[in-house]
Amino acid sequence: MFTLRGQVHFEPNAPVIQDAKVCIQLQDVSQADALSQIVGEIIIDHFDKKQPGDIPFNFEIQISKPLDANRRYAMFIHIDTTRKGMLSVGDYITMESYSVESSKIPEIMQIKVKRIA
């Protein structure tokens, strides 16, 4: 078991966020054209960002088994500002690939999210 640590960053003009649901996942993305498998996940049910701008927040995900060197892993973040349970205008998501390699787990991942327009 190990802990994956990171920090989520917003765009410089990101507004205040109130009572959002945050889902941060480490996914196994090895299979093309297939659903990714969730390897580790944390849910923050009532998230508030009380100031506008890039005010980062920290996360930790407990991963229960070692990562397989023959598989590919990536981070996915969805900040559900509308609390609809699906991607909606106004939500924030990762729009870049943030890969995690089994041989070199970063001490603290720096992950940017962007608002869906």
N, CA, C and O atoms as a DFTB+ gen file, in Angstrom:
468 C
 N C O
     1  1       0.844      -1.186       0.000
     2  2       0.000       0.000       0.000
     3  2       0.886       1.246       0.000
     4  3       1.941       1.270       0.635
     5  1       0.446       2.273      -0.717
     6  2       1.170       3.534      -0.701
     7  2       0.166       4.679      -0.834
     8  3      -1.005       4.464      -1.149
     9  1       0.643       5.881      -0.592
    10  2      -0.194       7.069      -0.667
    11  2       0.253       7.929      -1.839
    12  3       1.430       8.265      -1.967
    13  1      -0.696       8.275      -2.683
    14  2      -0.449       9.182      -3.803
    15  2      -0.900      10.568      -3.357
    16  3      -2.063      10.772      -3.009
    17  1       0.032      11.516      -3.371
    18  2      -0.260      12.878      -2.901
    19  2      -0.215      13.848      -4.070
    20  3       0.539      13.670      -5.027
    21  1      -1.036      14.868      -3.966
    22  2      -1.033      15.861      -5.022
    23  2      -1.665      17.162      -4.604
    24  3      -2.170      17.321      -3.493
    25  1      -1.617      18.089      -5.545
    26  2      -2.186      19.410      -5.343
    27  2      -2.943      19.769      -6.620
    28  3      -2.417      19.643      -7.726
    29  1      -4.184      20.218      -6.447
    30  2      -5.035      20.602      -7.571
    31  2      -4.968      22.112      -7.727
    32  3      -5.147      22.862      -6.767
    33  1      -4.702      22.548      -8.973
    34  2      -4.590      23.971      -9.292
    35  2      -5.707      24.390     -10.240
    36  3      -6.134      23.622     -11.101
    37  1      -6.167      25.612     -10.065
    38  2      -7.220      26.197     -10.889
    39  2      -6.633      27.227     -11.849
    40  3      -5.463      27.596     -11.747
    41  1      -7.463      27.681     -12.777
    42  2      -7.077      28.765     -13.664
    43  2      -6.988      30.063     -12.855
    44  3      -7.648      30.191     -11.824
    45  1      -6.179      31.025     -13.313
    46  2      -6.019      32.272     -12.551
    47  2      -7.325      33.034     -12.316
    48  3      -7.448      33.750     -11.323
    49  1      -8.298      32.888     -13.214
    50  2      -9.558      33.629     -13.082
    51  2     -10.694      32.768     -12.525
    52  3     -11.860      33.140     -12.655
    53  1     -10.378      31.635     -11.914
    54  2     -11.414      30.739     -11.395
    55  2     -12.223      31.426     -10.295
    56  3     -11.656      32.023      -9.379
    57  1     -13.563      31.335     -10.392
    58  2     -14.399      31.984      -9.379
    59  2     -14.469      31.164      -8.084
    60  3     -13.916      30.068      -7.988
    61  1     -15.153      31.719      -7.117
    62  2     -15.446      31.013      -5.868
    63  2     -16.295      29.781      -6.206
    64  3     -17.133      29.825      -7.106
    65  1     -16.070      28.690      -5.480
    66  2     -16.860      27.459      -5.664
    67  2     -17.500      27.120      -4.335
    68  3     -16.842      27.135      -3.295
    69  1     -18.789      26.814      -4.373
    70  2     -19.504      26.462      -3.148
    71  2     -20.181      25.110      -3.288
    72  3     -20.859      24.836      -4.278
    73  1     -19.987      24.273      -2.281
    74  2     -20.669      22.987      -2.136
    75  2     -20.564      22.098      -3.376
    76  3     -21.560      21.531      -3.827
    77  1     -19.367      21.982      -3.917
    78  2     -19.136      21.097      -5.062
    79  2     -18.780      19.701      -4.566
    80  3     -18.366      19.526      -3.420
    81  1     -18.945      18.719      -5.432
    82  2     -18.510      17.356      -5.143
    83  2     -17.261      17.102      -5.978
    84  3     -17.274      17.285      -7.195
    85  1     -16.186      16.683      -5.322
    86  2     -14.908      16.469      -5.988
    87  2     -14.610      14.975      -6.040
    88  3     -14.706      14.273      -5.034
    89  1     -14.250      14.506      -7.224
    90  2     -13.849      13.115      -7.419
    91  2     -12.436      13.117      -8.012
    92  3     -12.213      13.642      -9.103
    93  1     -11.492      12.529      -7.284
    94  2     -10.104      12.431      -7.735
    95  2      -9.772      10.953      -7.846
    96  3      -9.895      10.208      -6.874
    97  1      -9.348      10.529      -9.040
    98  2      -9.111       9.108      -9.281
    99  2      -7.743       8.864      -9.905
   100  3      -7.242       9.663     -10.696
   101  1      -7.158       7.732      -9.523
   102  2      -6.053       7.154     -10.274
   103  2      -6.683       6.019     -11.076
   104  3      -7.285       5.108     -10.507
   105  1      -6.543       6.077     -12.391
   106  2      -7.184       5.102     -13.270
   107  2      -6.142       4.298     -14.035
   108  3      -5.085       4.806     -14.409
   109  1      -6.470       3.025     -14.258
   110  2      -5.684       2.173     -15.147
   111  2      -6.233       2.415     -16.549
   112  3      -7.370       2.047     -16.844
   113  1      -5.439       3.026     -17.402
   114  2      -5.878       3.403     -18.749
   115  2      -5.154       2.577     -19.816
   116  3      -4.950       3.046     -20.936
   117  1      -4.771       1.361     -19.469
   118  2      -3.988       0.506     -20.362
   119  2      -4.751       0.040     -21.588
   120  3      -4.164      -0.120     -22.658
   121  1      -6.036      -0.176     -21.451
   122  2      -6.842      -0.726     -22.541
   123  2      -7.439       0.401     -23.385
   124  3      -8.282       1.164     -22.912
   125  1      -6.992       0.496     -24.636
   126  2      -7.568       1.489     -25.548
   127  2      -9.006       1.075     -25.869
   128  3      -9.308      -0.117     -25.938
   129  1      -9.874       2.039     -26.060
   130  2     -11.285       1.792     -26.410
   131  2     -12.015       0.970     -25.354
   132  3     -12.946       0.235     -25.685
   133  1     -11.620       1.078     -24.122
   134  2     -12.302       0.375     -23.029
   135  2     -12.415       1.324     -21.840
   136  3     -11.642       2.274     -21.715
   137  1     -13.373       1.060     -20.985
   138  2     -13.500       1.861     -19.772
   139  2     -12.265       1.686     -18.910
   140  3     -11.756       0.575     -18.761
   141  1     -11.789       2.773     -18.347
   142  2     -10.647       2.672     -17.446
   143  2     -11.106       2.078     -16.115
   144  3     -12.270       2.193     -15.730
   145  1     -10.171       1.447     -15.431
   146  2     -10.447       0.860     -14.124
   147  2      -9.942       1.802     -13.042
   148  3      -8.840       2.340     -13.150
   149  1     -10.729       2.001     -12.015
   150  2     -10.325       2.871     -10.908
   151  2      -9.417       2.079      -9.971
   152  3      -9.805       1.039      -9.439
   153  1      -8.202       2.591      -9.781
   154  2      -7.213       1.952      -8.923
   155  2      -7.277       2.546      -7.515
   156  3      -7.088       1.843      -6.523
   157  1      -7.543       3.836      -7.446
   158  2      -7.673       4.543      -6.177
   159  2      -8.530       5.771      -6.372
   160  3      -8.566       6.350      -7.458
   161  1      -9.233       6.174      -5.303
   162  2     -10.181       7.282      -5.448
   163  2     -10.402       7.959      -4.107
   164  3     -10.367       7.327      -3.052
   165  1     -10.629       9.258      -4.180
   166  2     -11.084      10.010      -3.019
   167  2     -12.234      10.904      -3.482
   168  3     -12.184      11.507      -4.555
   169  1     -13.261      10.972      -2.652
   170  2     -14.422      11.830      -2.905
   171  2     -14.484      12.870      -1.789
   172  3     -14.421      12.539      -0.605
   173  1     -14.609      14.117      -2.189
   174  2     -14.842      15.203      -1.226
   175  2     -16.263      15.670      -1.500
   176  3     -16.537      16.265      -2.542
   177  1     -17.162      15.402      -0.567
   178  2     -18.584      15.612      -0.833
   179  2     -19.024      17.075      -0.786
   180  3     -19.939      17.460      -1.513
   181  1     -18.407      17.876       0.033
   182  2     -18.809      19.290       0.157
   183  2     -17.551      20.153       0.107
   184  3     -16.957      20.461       1.140
   185  1     -17.152      20.542      -1.112
   186  2     -15.931      21.309      -1.312
   187  2     -16.273      22.768      -1.547
   188  3     -17.154      23.090      -2.345
   189  1     -15.569      23.651      -0.844
   190  2     -15.710      25.096      -1.027
   191  2     -14.340      25.700      -1.335
   192  3     -13.355      25.413      -0.656
   193  1     -14.295      26.534      -2.358
   194  2     -13.112      27.363      -2.657
   195  2     -13.569      28.789      -2.406
   196  3     -14.310      29.362      -3.204
   197  1     -13.124      29.356      -1.295
   198  2     -13.699      30.596      -0.792
   199  2     -13.136      31.857      -1.412
   200  3     -13.657      32.949      -1.183
   201  1     -12.062      31.720      -2.208
   202  2     -11.464      32.891      -2.839
   203  2     -11.332      32.633      -4.337
   204  3     -11.095      31.498      -4.751
   205  1     -11.483      33.677      -5.152
   206  2     -11.278      33.500      -6.593
   207  2      -9.793      33.296      -6.907
   208  3      -8.925      33.586      -6.083
   209  1      -9.522      32.796      -8.105
   210  2      -8.142      32.613      -8.558
   211  2      -7.652      31.198      -8.346
   212  3      -8.415      30.290      -8.018
   213  1      -6.344      31.039      -8.547
   214  2      -5.717      29.722      -8.403
   215  2      -5.365      29.495      -6.944
   216  3      -4.240      29.756      -6.519
   217  1      -6.330      29.011      -6.183
   218  2      -6.115      28.655      -4.780
   219  2      -6.048      27.128      -4.744
   220  3      -7.092      26.478      -4.699
   221  1      -4.844      26.534      -4.762
   222  2      -4.745      25.078      -4.845
   223  2      -5.192      24.391      -3.557
   224  3      -5.201      24.992      -2.483
   225  1      -5.564      23.118      -3.691
   226  2      -5.850      22.304      -2.516
   227  2      -5.159      20.957      -2.655
   228  3      -4.914      20.476      -3.761
   229  1      -4.849      20.359      -1.506
   230  2      -4.106      19.100      -1.454
   231  2      -5.040      17.904      -1.404
   232  3      -6.180      18.007      -0.952
   233  1      -4.537      16.759      -1.879
   234  2      -5.274      15.508      -1.749
   235  2      -4.305      14.363      -1.482
   236  3      -3.112      14.454      -1.769
   237  1      -4.844      13.296      -0.932
   238  2      -4.118      12.045      -0.724
   239  2      -5.045      10.897      -1.082
   240  3      -6.205      10.874      -0.672
   241  1      -4.525       9.939      -1.855
   242  2      -5.281       8.741      -2.206
   243  2      -4.492       7.534      -1.729
   244  3      -3.310       7.393      -2.046
   245  1      -5.138       6.669      -0.973
   246  2      -4.520       5.417      -0.534
   247  2      -4.664       4.390      -1.655
   248  3      -5.778       4.093      -2.086
   249  1      -3.551       3.851      -2.122
   250  2      -3.549       2.832      -3.161
   251  2      -3.231       1.506      -2.473
   252  3      -2.190       1.372      -1.831
   253  1      -4.127       0.530      -2.608
   254  2      -4.027      -0.690      -1.808
   255  2      -3.052      -1.736      -2.343
   256  3      -2.646      -2.632      -1.602
   257  1      -2.668      -1.637      -3.628
   258  2      -1.726      -2.631      -4.148
   259  2      -0.695      -1.945      -5.042
   260  3      -0.937      -0.844      -5.537
   261  1       0.447      -2.589      -5.249
   262  2       1.480      -1.975      -6.099
   263  2       0.996      -1.805      -7.534
   264  3       0.171      -2.578      -8.021
   265  1       1.521      -0.784      -8.200
   266  2       1.187      -0.570      -9.605
   267  2       1.989      -1.540     -10.469
   268  3       3.157      -1.815     -10.195
   269  1       1.355      -2.041     -11.496
   270  2       1.969      -2.997     -12.420
   271  2       2.785      -2.212     -13.458
   272  3       2.254      -1.315     -14.113
   273  1       4.060      -2.544     -13.606
   274  2       4.943      -1.841     -14.538
   275  2       4.499      -2.008     -15.991
   276  3       4.899      -1.217     -16.846
   277  1       3.691      -3.007     -16.286
   278  2       3.229      -3.261     -17.652
   279  2       1.913      -2.557     -17.980
   280  3       1.375      -2.740     -19.072
   281  1       1.395      -1.767     -17.063
   282  2       0.128      -1.075     -17.271
   283  2       0.371       0.429     -17.283
   284  3       1.414       0.904     -16.833
   285  1      -0.609       1.179     -17.808
   286  2      -0.521       2.648     -17.845
   287  2      -1.567       3.222     -16.885
   288  3      -2.701       2.747     -16.824
   289  1      -1.168       4.241     -16.146
   290  2      -2.033       4.861     -15.151
   291  2      -2.087       6.370     -15.374
   292  3      -1.113       6.981     -15.813
   293  1      -3.230       6.954     -15.068
   294  2      -3.395       8.405     -15.219
   295  2      -4.368       8.925     -14.165
   296  3      -5.233       8.200     -13.675
   297  1      -4.199      10.196     -13.836
   298  2      -5.086      10.867     -12.881
   299  2      -6.273      11.486     -13.612
   300  3      -6.136      11.973     -14.734
   301  1      -7.430      11.463     -12.970
   302  2      -8.622      12.133     -13.476
   303  2      -9.272      12.863     -12.310
   304  3      -9.430      12.306     -11.223
   305  1      -9.645      14.113     -12.547
   306  2     -10.319      14.914     -11.517
   307  2     -11.568      15.531     -12.128
   308  3     -11.542      16.070     -13.235
   309  1     -12.658      15.441     -11.382
   310  2     -13.919      16.102     -11.755
   311  2     -14.416      16.864     -10.534
   312  3     -14.703      16.269      -9.495
   313  1     -14.515      18.178     -10.664
   314  2     -15.106      19.017      -9.619
   315  2     -16.495      19.373     -10.108
   316  3     -16.669      20.220     -10.984
   317  1     -17.471      18.714      -9.530
   318  2     -18.867      18.785      -9.961
   319  2     -19.563      19.951      -9.249
   320  3     -20.153      19.777      -8.182
   321  1     -19.485      21.140      -9.856
   322  2     -20.041      22.347      -9.230
   323  2     -21.560      22.362      -9.265
   324  3     -22.200      23.027      -8.450
   325  1     -22.135      21.631     -10.208
   326  2     -23.601      21.589     -10.325
   327  2     -24.200      20.426      -9.532
   328  3     -25.414      20.371      -9.334
   329  1     -23.355      19.497      -9.078
   330  2     -23.768      18.313      -8.309
   331  2     -24.774      17.457      -9.086
   332  3     -25.657      16.839      -8.491
   333  1     -24.637      17.424     -10.414
   334  2     -25.528      16.614     -11.249
   335  2     -25.016      15.187     -11.418
   336  3     -25.751      14.318     -11.887
   337  1     -23.763      14.938     -11.042
   338  2     -23.213      13.603     -11.168
   339  2     -22.673      13.290     -12.555
   340  3     -22.296      12.152     -12.833
   341  1     -22.635      14.286     -13.422
   342  2     -22.062      14.118     -14.761
   343  2     -21.367      15.413     -15.145
   344  3     -21.530      16.437     -14.481
   345  1     -20.596      15.361     -16.217
   346  2     -19.894      16.565     -16.659
   347  2     -20.898      17.597     -17.151
   348  3     -21.755      17.293     -17.980
   349  1     -20.790      18.819     -16.636
   350  2     -21.709      19.902     -16.996
   351  2     -20.920      21.192     -17.172
   352  3     -19.815      21.331     -16.648
   353  1     -21.496      22.133     -17.913
   354  2     -20.902      23.459     -18.048
   355  2     -20.733      24.048     -16.649
   356  3     -21.652      24.012     -15.830
   357  1     -19.543      24.591     -16.392
   358  2     -19.234      25.162     -15.084
   359  2     -18.422      24.239     -14.192
   360  3     -17.801      24.692     -13.231
   361  1     -18.422      22.934     -14.504
   362  2     -17.599      21.983     -13.752
   363  2     -16.131      22.162     -14.136
   364  3     -15.814      22.803     -15.139
   365  1     -15.247      21.591     -13.334
   366  2     -13.813      21.589     -13.610
   367  2     -13.356      20.151     -13.804
   368  3     -13.785      19.250     -13.083
   369  1     -12.470      19.939     -14.797
   370  2     -11.913      18.611     -15.037
   371  2     -10.451      18.729     -15.458
   372  3      -9.980      19.802     -15.838
   373  1      -9.751      17.610     -15.383
   374  2      -8.417      17.550     -15.955
   375  2      -8.579      17.481     -17.466
   376  3      -9.345      16.663     -17.976
   377  1      -7.871      18.323     -18.171
   378  2      -7.939      18.324     -19.637
   379  2      -6.599      17.961     -20.250
   380  3      -6.442      17.983     -21.471
   381  1      -5.642      17.630     -19.411
   382  2      -4.340      17.146     -19.852
   383  2      -4.138      15.762     -19.255
   384  3      -4.818      15.389     -18.300
   385  1      -3.217      15.010     -19.808
   386  2      -2.903      13.696     -19.266
   387  2      -1.871      13.835     -18.153
   388  3      -0.819      14.445     -18.343
   389  1      -2.177      13.268     -16.997
   390  2      -1.259      13.255     -15.862
   391  2      -0.959      11.800     -15.551
   392  3      -1.654      11.160     -14.761
   393  1       0.093      11.288     -16.189
   394  2       0.407       9.874     -16.029
   395  2       1.175       9.629     -14.735
   396  3       1.875      10.501     -14.219
   397  1       1.015       8.405     -14.235
   398  2       1.708       7.959     -13.034
   399  2       2.429       6.671     -13.403
   400  3       1.802       5.696     -13.817
   401  1       3.735       6.672     -13.253
   402  2       4.534       5.497     -13.572
   403  2       4.826       4.711     -12.304
   404  3       5.104       5.287     -11.253
   405  1       4.760       3.386     -12.414
   406  2       4.982       2.536     -11.242
   407  2       6.398       2.681     -10.695
   408  3       6.618       2.509      -9.496
   409  1       7.357       2.996     -11.560
   410  2       8.758       3.072     -11.130
   411  2       9.133       4.410     -10.501
   412  3      10.122       4.495      -9.773
   413  1       8.351       5.455     -10.774
   414  2       8.676       6.750     -10.167
   415  2       7.398       7.519      -9.841
   416  3       6.906       8.333     -10.623
   417  1       6.899       7.224      -8.672
   418  2       5.718       7.917      -8.146
   419  2       6.190       9.291      -7.663
   420  3       7.099       9.371      -6.837
   421  1       5.586      10.369      -8.165
   422  2       6.023      11.703      -7.715
   423  2       5.723      11.919      -6.234
   424  3       4.759      11.373      -5.695
   425  1       6.552      12.711      -5.596
   426  2       6.327      13.015      -4.178
   427  2       5.004      13.760      -4.012
   428  3       4.187      13.408      -3.161
   429  1       4.800      14.793      -4.834
   430  2       3.530      15.527      -4.847
   431  2       3.208      15.867      -6.301
   432  3       3.968      16.582      -6.954
   433  1       2.094      15.363      -6.803
   434  2       1.672      15.653      -8.173
   435  2       1.071      17.052      -8.228
   436  3       0.374      17.471      -7.304
   437  1       1.338      17.764      -9.300
   438  2       0.751      19.082      -9.533
   439  2      -0.210      18.929     -10.715
   440  3       0.216      18.678     -11.842
   441  1      -1.513      19.082     -10.445
   442  2      -2.524      18.805     -11.466
   443  2      -3.393      20.045     -11.677
   444  3      -3.911      20.625     -10.722
   445  1      -3.544      20.440     -12.944
   446  2      -4.377      21.589     -13.297
   447  2      -5.744      21.123     -13.756
   448  3      -5.867      20.155     -14.506
   449  1      -6.768      21.823     -13.296
   450  2      -8.120      21.587     -13.798
   451  2      -8.594      22.836     -14.526
   452  3      -8.197      23.953     -14.194
   453  1      -9.444      22.632     -15.520
   454  2     -10.000      23.741     -16.284
   455  2     -11.518      23.660     -16.254
   456  3     -12.104      22.581     -16.158
   457  1     -12.125      24.812     -16.337
   458  2     -13.576      24.909     -16.297
   459  2     -14.173      24.549     -17.654
   460  3     -13.667      24.970     -18.695
   461  1     -15.242      23.775     -17.635
   462  2     -15.964      23.432     -18.849
   463  2     -16.813      24.621     -19.235
   464  3     -17.659      25.061     -18.457
   465  1     -16.598      25.145     -20.429
   466  2     -17.343      26.335     -20.883
   467  2     -18.565      25.940     -21.701
   468  3     -19.306      26.808     -22.163
